[in-house]
Amino acid sequence: MQLHLVPRGLNYVDAVAKHGSIQAASRAIGISASAIDRQIVLLEERFGVQLFDRQSTGMTLSAAGETLIVLIRRWQADENRIWSDIKQMQGIDLGHIRLVTMDSLVNGPIPRFLSTVAARYPKVRIDVEIMTPDEAVAALDAGEADIALAFNMKPQRDMHLVWTAALPLVCIVAAEHPLAARKTVTLKDIRSQVLVLQSRSLIIRRILETQHAWMFTEERPPVVTNSLQLVKQLVLAGSHIALTSQLDAAHELKEGSLVAIAVSDKSVSAQSISVAISTRRTLPRICRVVSETLGENIQTSLDEVLEAGMQ
C-alpha cells in the first residue's frame, strides 16, 4: 500500500477538481464515490465553507476551493520531491518530474529527450504538459511544474535558465514553392505571399506585431492560428508560407519537405529557447540532471537542423 504524506481528503479534492465530478474522480483514482464525497464533506464542515459549486453538469471549485487547490498541488509537489530525495540517498535515480513545453516541439526534440531519459533513468517518471510560453512560465512560478522549455523566457529572481540558445526567425516554405530557390528574403517578399501567422497567444506573433505592425494589414489577410502543427501543414501543402524558427520545423527541414530561407531585414529580432527551473525551492538532484539532459537534447536537435543548412 502506497504511503501518502498529503492527507487523502486533500488528494480527493484535487481528483474532483481535475475530473469535474465525484464519479469521474472515483473512476480515475479507484476510490469509491461515497468515500470521496464523505472526505470532501468533512473538509467543508471543518473549514466552514463549500469547496465546490455543485451543479447538474458537474462540480467546479469555489473561491475557497481555488485557494486550497493551490496549496494541495504545492504539497503534492513537495511530497514527490521528498520521495525522490530519499531514494537518491539510497543511490537510486528515481523521481517524478513535471515538464511544461510547447506544441511545436512534440514531433521532434521532445520524443528524443524522453527516449534518452527512459534509457538513462528508467525509474524517473516524467509528466509532459503542453502550454503556451506564458503559461509555462506561470506554471513554473506557481510550483505546478519542475522544468519549463519555452521560447523567449527571461531570467527572473525565482527562475534559473539551465540552458538557452538563440533562434533566428526564418521564412519556411515548401520545397516546391517558388521562393524555395532564394538564398534570402525580405519581410516585404514574405508579405506579398499568402501567409500563415501564429496567434497572439504565442510570443513570436507579439514580437512581429510590435516591430512590424504593417505586416498585419487587412489588404491580404493572413491565416492566424495558435497551432504550429496547422502552420506546418499549410506550408507543406504549398498554399502558404510562414515566419518561424528552424527548430519549430526541425523534422520537416531535415527530411527536405520544407526549406528555411534567411530573412535579410536587420530589424528582425531573433527569438530564444530556454530550459528553466524554479529557484523558489530545492529541487531533487535528478530534476537538475534531467533539465541538463533536456538542454543537451534540444541543442543536438538544433545543431542537426543547422547542419542541414538553409537553401
Secondary structure, DSSP 8 states (H G I E B T S, - for coil): ----SS-HHHHHHHHHHHHSSHHHHHHHHT--HHHHHHHHHHHHHHHTS-SEEEETTEEEE-HHHHHHHHHHHHHHHHHHHHHHHHHHHTT---EEEEEEE-GGGTTTHHHHHHHHHHHH-TTEEEEEEE--HHHHHHHHHTTS-SEEEEET---BTTEEEEEEEEE-EEEEEETTSGGGG-SEE-HHHHHTS-EEEE-TTSHHHHHHHHH-GGGG-TTS--EEES-HHHHHHHHHTTS-EEEEETGGGHHHHHHTSEEEEEE--TT---EEEEEEEESSS---HHHHHHHHHHHHHHHHHHHHHHHH---
